[in-house]
């Protein structure tokens, strides 16, 4: 009688482990990214806090950083076009 109880308990444990392994998603670094909004924020507070490099942004710092990045990308594009035309940039 005791063996039958242990067998029932073992069956319940195994079926529980199988059910959990099927329902819980596996963590994988190979999962494709589907969110491309590139919002550099933390999840520390609701709505997130902007992150500037290695620190939390001060008021207005994020906008300045994004403008500088945008200007640098535009300057690089203009320089690339000038180089194609044989001019210095």
DSSP file (Angstrom, degrees, kcal/mol; ACC not computed):
  #  RESIDUE AA STRUCTURE BP1 BP2  ACC     N-H-->O    O-->H-N    N-H-->O    O-->H-N    TCO  KAPPA ALPHA  PHI   PSI    X-CA   Y-CA   Z-CA
    1    1 A X     >        0   0    0      0, 0.0     4,-1.4     0, 0.0     5,-0.1   0.000 360.0 360.0 360.0 -39.5    0.0    0.0    0.0
    2    2 A X  H  >  +     0   0    0      1,-0.2     4,-2.1     2,-0.2     5,-0.2   0.893 360.0  54.1 -67.3 -39.9    2.8    2.4    0.9
    3    3 A X  H  > S+     0   0    0      1,-0.2     4,-2.3     2,-0.2    -1,-0.2   0.881 105.6  54.0 -61.3 -37.5    4.6    1.7   -2.5
    4    4 A X  H  > S+     0   0    0      2,-0.2     4,-1.9     1,-0.2    -1,-0.2   0.872 107.3  50.3 -65.9 -37.3    1.4    2.6   -4.3
    5    5 A X  H  X S+     0   0    0     -4,-1.4     4,-2.4     2,-0.2    -1,-0.2   0.910 111.2  48.6 -66.5 -42.0    1.2    6.0   -2.5
    6    6 A X  H  X S+     0   0    0     -4,-2.1     4,-2.7     1,-0.2    -2,-0.2   0.883 109.9  52.0 -65.7 -36.9    4.9    6.7   -3.4
    7    7 A X  H  X S+     0   0    0     -4,-2.3     4,-2.2     2,-0.2    -1,-0.2   0.896 110.5  48.3 -65.6 -39.2    4.2    5.8   -7.0
    8    8 A X  H  X S+     0   0    0     -4,-1.9     4,-2.1     2,-0.2    -2,-0.2   0.904 112.6  48.3 -65.6 -41.6    1.2    8.1   -7.1
    9    9 A X  H  X S+     0   0    0     -4,-2.4     4,-2.4     2,-0.2    -2,-0.2   0.906 111.3  50.3 -64.8 -42.1    3.3   10.9   -5.6
   10   10 A X  H  X S+     0   0    0     -4,-2.7     4,-2.5     1,-0.2     5,-0.2   0.896 109.5  51.2 -62.6 -40.7    6.1   10.3   -8.1
   11   11 A X  H  X S+     0   0    0     -4,-2.2     4,-2.4     1,-0.2    -1,-0.2   0.896 110.4  49.0 -64.4 -39.9    3.6   10.4  -11.0
   12   12 A X  H  X S+     0   0    0     -4,-2.1     4,-2.2     2,-0.2    -2,-0.2   0.917 112.0  48.6 -65.7 -43.2    2.3   13.7   -9.7
   13   13 A X  H  X S+     0   0    0     -4,-2.4     4,-2.4     2,-0.2    -2,-0.2   0.931 113.2  46.9 -63.0 -46.9    5.8   15.2   -9.4
   14   14 A X  H  X S+     0   0    0     -4,-2.5     4,-2.4     1,-0.2    -2,-0.2   0.921 113.3  47.8 -63.6 -44.0    6.9   14.1  -12.8
   15   15 A X  H  X S+     0   0    0     -4,-2.4     4,-2.3    -5,-0.2    -1,-0.2   0.867 111.5  51.4 -66.8 -34.2    3.7   15.4  -14.5
   16   16 A X  H  X S+     0   0    0     -4,-2.2     4,-2.4     2,-0.2    -2,-0.2   0.916 110.2  48.6 -65.8 -43.1    4.0   18.7  -12.7
   17   17 A X  H  X S+     0   0    0     -4,-2.4     4,-2.4     2,-0.2    -2,-0.2   0.914 112.7  48.2 -63.6 -42.9    7.6   19.1  -13.8
   18   18 A X  H  X S+     0   0    0     -4,-2.4     4,-1.6     2,-0.2    -2,-0.2   0.915 111.4  49.9 -63.5 -42.9    6.6   18.3  -17.4
   19   19 A X  H  X S+     0   0    0     -4,-2.3     4,-2.0     1,-0.2    -2,-0.2   0.910 113.0  46.5 -63.9 -41.7    3.7   20.7  -17.3
   20   20 A X  H  X S+     0   0    0     -4,-2.4     4,-2.5     1,-0.2    -1,-0.2   0.889 109.6  53.5 -67.7 -38.9    6.0   23.5  -16.0
   21   21 A X  H  < S+     0   0    0     -4,-2.4    -1,-0.2     1,-0.2    -2,-0.2   0.815 112.5  45.3 -67.4 -28.2    8.7   22.8  -18.5
   22   22 A X  H  < S+     0   0    0     -4,-1.6    -1,-0.2    -5,-0.2    -2,-0.2   0.865 117.7  41.7 -80.0 -37.6    6.2   23.1  -21.3
   23   23 A X  H  < S+     0   0    0     -4,-2.0     2,-0.4    -5,-0.2    -2,-0.2   0.804  99.0  77.6 -84.8 -29.5    4.5   26.3  -20.1
   24   24 A X  S  < S-     0   0    0     -4,-2.5     2,-0.1    -5,-0.2     0, 0.0  -0.678  83.5-124.4 -83.7 130.5    7.5   28.3  -18.9
   25   25 A X        -     0   0    0     -2,-0.4     2,-0.3     1,-0.1    -2,-0.1  -0.453  22.1-121.9 -73.2 145.1    9.4   30.0  -21.8
   26   26 A X        -     0   0    0     -2,-0.1     2,-0.4    -5,-0.1    -1,-0.1  -0.663  23.1-119.3 -84.5 139.5   13.1   29.2  -22.0
   27   27 A X        +     0   0    0     -2,-0.3     2,-0.4     2,-0.0    -1,-0.0  -0.643  42.2 171.3 -77.5 132.4   15.5   32.1  -21.9
   28   28 A X    >   -     0   0    0     -2,-0.4     3,-0.9     1,-0.1    -2,-0.0  -0.995  40.3-150.4-146.9 137.5   17.5   32.3  -25.0
   29   29 A X  T 3  S+     0   0    0     -2,-0.4    -1,-0.1     1,-0.2    -2,-0.0   0.524  97.2  69.1 -79.4  -5.8   19.9   34.9  -26.5
   30   30 A X  T 3   +     0   0    0      2,-0.1     2,-0.3    -3,-0.0    -1,-0.2   0.378  67.7 117.7 -95.0   4.2   18.8   33.7  -29.9
   31   31 A X  S <  S-     0   0    0     -3,-0.9     2,-0.1     1,-0.1    -4,-0.0  -0.577  71.7-115.8 -72.6 129.4   15.3   35.1  -29.7
   32   32 A X        -     0   0    0     -2,-0.3     2,-0.3     1,-0.1    -1,-0.1  -0.363  25.6-114.8 -67.7 143.7   14.8   37.8  -32.4
   33   33 A X        +     0   0    0      1,-0.1    -1,-0.1    -2,-0.1     3,-0.1  -0.612  34.1 174.4 -77.5 133.3   14.3   41.3  -31.2
   34   34 A X        +     0   0    0     -2,-0.3     2,-0.6     1,-0.1    -1,-0.1   0.336  58.8  78.5-121.1   4.2   10.9   42.7  -32.1
   35   35 A X        +     0   0    0      1,-0.1     3,-0.3     2,-0.0    -1,-0.1  -0.934  45.5 165.5-118.3 108.6   11.0   46.0  -30.4
   36   36 A X        +     0   0    0     -2,-0.6    -1,-0.1     1,-0.2    -3,-0.0   0.002  41.6 109.4-112.5  27.6   13.0   48.6  -32.4
   37   37 A X        -     0   0    0      2,-0.1    -1,-0.2     1,-0.0     3,-0.1   0.648  66.1-149.5 -79.8 -11.6   11.9   51.8  -30.6
   38   38 A X        +     0   0    0     -3,-0.3     2,-1.0     1,-0.2    -2,-0.1   0.838  28.3 170.1  48.6  41.9   15.4   52.2  -29.1
   39   39 A X        -     0   0    0      1,-0.1     2,-1.9     2,-0.0    -1,-0.2  -0.755  26.2-150.1 -84.6 108.1   14.1   53.9  -26.0
   40   40 A X        +     0   0    0     -2,-1.0    11,-2.6    -3,-0.1     2,-0.3  -0.576  47.1 131.0 -82.5  83.8   17.0   54.0  -23.7
   41   41 A X  B     -A   50   0A   0     -2,-1.9     2,-0.2     9,-0.2     9,-0.2  -0.873  52.5-123.3-131.9 162.9   15.1   53.9  -20.4
   42   42 A X        -     0   0    0      7,-1.8     7,-0.5    -2,-0.3     3,-0.3  -0.624  14.2-135.4 -98.4 165.0   15.2   52.0  -17.2
   43   43 A X  S    S+     0   0    0     -2,-0.2    -1,-0.0     5,-0.2     4,-0.0   0.050  75.2 111.1-104.0  24.0   12.3   50.1  -15.7
   44   44 A X  S    S+     0   0    0      5,-0.1     2,-0.3     2,-0.1    -1,-0.2   0.881  84.7  18.2 -66.1 -38.9   13.1   51.5  -12.3
   45   45 A X  S >  S-     0   0    0     -3,-0.3     3,-2.2     4,-0.0     2,-0.1  -0.871 102.6 -76.9-128.7 162.4    9.9   53.6  -12.3
   46   46 A X  T 3  S+     0   0    0     -2,-0.3    -2,-0.1     1,-0.3    -3,-0.0  -0.389 121.7  17.8 -59.8 128.1    6.7   53.5  -14.3
   47   47 A X  T 3  S-     0   0    0     -2,-0.1    -1,-0.3     2,-0.1    -4,-0.1   0.182 117.2-105.9  92.3 -17.5    7.3   54.9  -17.7
   48   48 A X    <   -     0   0    0     -3,-2.2     2,-0.4    -7,-0.1    -5,-0.2   0.174  24.6-101.5  81.8 159.1   11.1   54.5  -17.4
   49   49 A X        -     0   0    0     -7,-0.5    -7,-1.8    -4,-0.1    -5,-0.1  -0.966  39.3-108.1-118.4 135.4   13.9   57.0  -16.7
   50   50 A X  B     -A   41   0A   0     -2,-0.4     7,-1.8    -9,-0.2     2,-0.5  -0.337  29.3-148.8 -64.6 142.4   16.1   58.1  -19.6
   51   51 A X  E     -B   56   0B   0    -11,-2.6     2,-0.6     5,-0.2     5,-0.2  -0.965   8.8-166.3-117.0 127.9   19.6   56.8  -19.6
   52   52 A X  E >   -B   55   0B   0      3,-2.8     3,-1.5    -2,-0.5     2,-0.7  -0.898  63.1 -58.8-114.4  99.6   22.5   58.8  -21.0
   53   53 A X  T 3  S-     0   0    0     -2,-0.6     4,-0.1     1,-0.2    -2,-0.0  -0.534 120.8 -13.6  68.6-112.0   25.5   56.6  -21.5
   54   54 A X  T 3  S+     0   0    0     -2,-0.7     2,-0.3     2,-0.1    -1,-0.2   0.190 128.6  56.1-110.5  15.0   26.4   55.2  -18.1
   55   55 A X  E <  S-B   52   0B   0     -3,-1.5    -3,-2.8     3,-0.0     2,-0.3  -0.932  90.2 -90.7-141.5 165.1   24.2   57.4  -16.0
   56   56 A X  E     -B   51   0B   0     -2,-0.3    -5,-0.2    -5,-0.2    -6,-0.1  -0.628  55.4-107.1 -76.8 132.8   20.6   58.6  -15.5
   57   57 A X        -     0   0    0     -7,-1.8     2,-0.2    -2,-0.3    -7,-0.1  -0.244  23.3-133.7 -64.7 143.4   20.0   61.7  -17.6
   58   58 A X    >>  -     0   0    0      1,-0.1     3,-1.9    -3,-0.0     4,-0.7  -0.502  52.8 -65.5 -83.0 165.2   19.6   65.1  -16.0
   59   59 A X  T 34 S+     0   0    0      1,-0.3    -1,-0.1    -2,-0.2     0, 0.0  -0.324 124.2   4.3 -56.9 126.9   16.6   67.2  -17.2
   60   60 A X  T 3> S+     0   0    0     -3,-0.1     4,-1.6    -2,-0.1    -1,-0.3   0.224 101.7 104.7  85.3 -13.9   17.2   68.1  -20.9
   61   61 A X  H <> S+     0   0    0     -3,-1.9     4,-2.4     1,-0.2     5,-0.2   0.869  75.1  55.5 -69.0 -36.5   20.4   66.1  -21.2
   62   62 A X  H  X S+     0   0    0     -4,-0.7     4,-2.5     1,-0.2    -1,-0.2   0.921 107.6  48.4 -63.2 -44.2   18.7   63.3  -23.2
   63   63 A X  H  > S+     0   0    0      1,-0.2     4,-2.2     2,-0.2    -1,-0.2   0.897 111.8  49.8 -64.2 -39.9   17.4   65.7  -25.8
   64   64 A X  H  X S+     0   0    0     -4,-1.6     4,-2.5     2,-0.2    -1,-0.2   0.908 111.6  49.1 -63.4 -42.1   20.9   67.3  -26.2
   65   65 A X  H  X S+     0   0    0     -4,-2.4     4,-2.3     1,-0.2    -2,-0.2   0.919 111.8  48.0 -65.2 -43.4   22.4   63.9  -26.6
   66   66 A X  H  X S+     0   0    0     -4,-2.5     4,-2.4     2,-0.2    -1,-0.2   0.884 112.1  49.8 -65.0 -38.4   19.9   62.8  -29.2
   67   67 A X  H  X S+     0   0    0     -4,-2.2     4,-2.7     2,-0.2    -2,-0.2   0.916 111.0  49.1 -66.1 -42.9   20.4   66.1  -31.1
   68   68 A X  H  X S+     0   0    0     -4,-2.5     4,-2.2     2,-0.2    -2,-0.2   0.895 112.4  48.6 -63.1 -39.9   24.2   65.7  -31.0
   69   69 A X  H  X S+     0   0    0     -4,-2.3     4,-2.1     2,-0.2    -2,-0.2   0.924 112.3  48.1 -64.6 -45.2   23.9   62.1  -32.3
   70   70 A X  H  X S+     0   0    0     -4,-2.4     4,-2.2     1,-0.2    -2,-0.2   0.912 111.7  49.8 -62.4 -43.9   21.6   63.1  -35.1
   71   71 A X  H  X S+     0   0    0     -4,-2.7     4,-2.5     1,-0.2    -1,-0.2   0.895 109.9  51.3 -62.7 -40.7   23.9   66.0  -36.1
   72   72 A X  H  X S+     0   0    0     -4,-2.2     4,-2.1     2,-0.2    -1,-0.2   0.885 110.0  49.4 -64.2 -39.0   26.9   63.6  -36.1
   73   73 A X  H  X S+     0   0    0     -4,-2.1     4,-1.9     2,-0.2    -1,-0.2   0.898 112.4  47.3 -67.6 -39.6   25.0   61.2  -38.3
   74   74 A X  H  X S+     0   0    0     -4,-2.2     4,-2.3     2,-0.2    -2,-0.2   0.896 111.4  51.3 -67.6 -39.6   24.0   63.9  -40.8
   75   75 A X  H  X S+     0   0    0     -4,-2.5     4,-2.4     1,-0.2    -2,-0.2   0.893 109.5  50.7 -63.8 -39.5   27.6   65.3  -40.9
   76   76 A X  H  X S+     0   0    0     -4,-2.1     4,-2.4     2,-0.2    -1,-0.2   0.893 109.9  49.9 -65.7 -39.0   28.9   61.8  -41.6
   77   77 A X  H  X S+     0   0    0     -4,-1.9     4,-2.0     2,-0.2    -2,-0.2   0.913 112.0  47.5 -65.7 -42.3   26.4   61.4  -44.5
   78   78 A X  H  X S+     0   0    0     -4,-2.3     4,-2.2     2,-0.2    -2,-0.2   0.897 112.3  50.2 -64.9 -40.1   27.4   64.8  -45.9
   79   79 A X  H  X S+     0   0    0     -4,-2.4     4,-2.6     2,-0.2    -2,-0.2   0.903 108.4  52.3 -64.1 -42.1   31.0   63.9  -45.6
   80   80 A X  H  X S+     0   0    0     -4,-2.4     4,-1.8     1,-0.2    -1,-0.2   0.902 110.4  48.1 -61.3 -41.8   30.5   60.6  -47.4
   81   81 A X  H  X S+     0   0    0     -4,-2.0     4,-1.6     2,-0.2    -1,-0.2   0.895 111.3  50.7 -66.4 -39.6   28.8   62.4  -50.2
   82   82 A X  H  <>S+     0   0    0     -4,-2.2     5,-2.9     1,-0.2     4,-0.3   0.907 109.3  50.8 -65.1 -40.9   31.6   64.9  -50.5
   83   83 A X  H ><5S+     0   0    0     -4,-2.6     3,-1.1     1,-0.2    -1,-0.2   0.871 107.1  53.7 -64.7 -36.4   34.2   62.1  -50.6
   84   84 A X  H 3<5S+     0   0    0     -4,-1.8    -1,-0.2     1,-0.3    -2,-0.2   0.861 108.1  50.8 -64.5 -33.9   32.3   60.4  -53.4
   85   85 A X  T 3<5S-     0   0    0     -4,-1.6    -1,-0.3    -5,-0.1    -2,-0.2   0.465 122.6-108.9 -82.9  -0.3   32.4   63.7  -55.3
   86   86 A X  T < 5S+     0   0    0     -3,-1.1    -3,-0.2     1,-0.3     2,-0.2   0.631  77.9 126.4  84.6  14.8   36.2   63.9  -54.7
   87   87 A X      < -     0   0    0     -5,-2.9    -1,-0.3    -6,-0.2     2,-0.2  -0.632  61.9-109.9-101.9 162.0   36.0   66.8  -52.3
   88   88 A X              0   0    0     -2,-0.2    -1,-0.1     1,-0.1    -3,-0.0  -0.559 360.0 360.0 -83.6 154.5   37.4   67.1  -48.7
   89   89 A X              0   0    0     -2,-0.2    -1,-0.1    -7,-0.0   -10,-0.1   0.394 360.0 360.0-122.6 360.0   35.1   67.1  -45.8
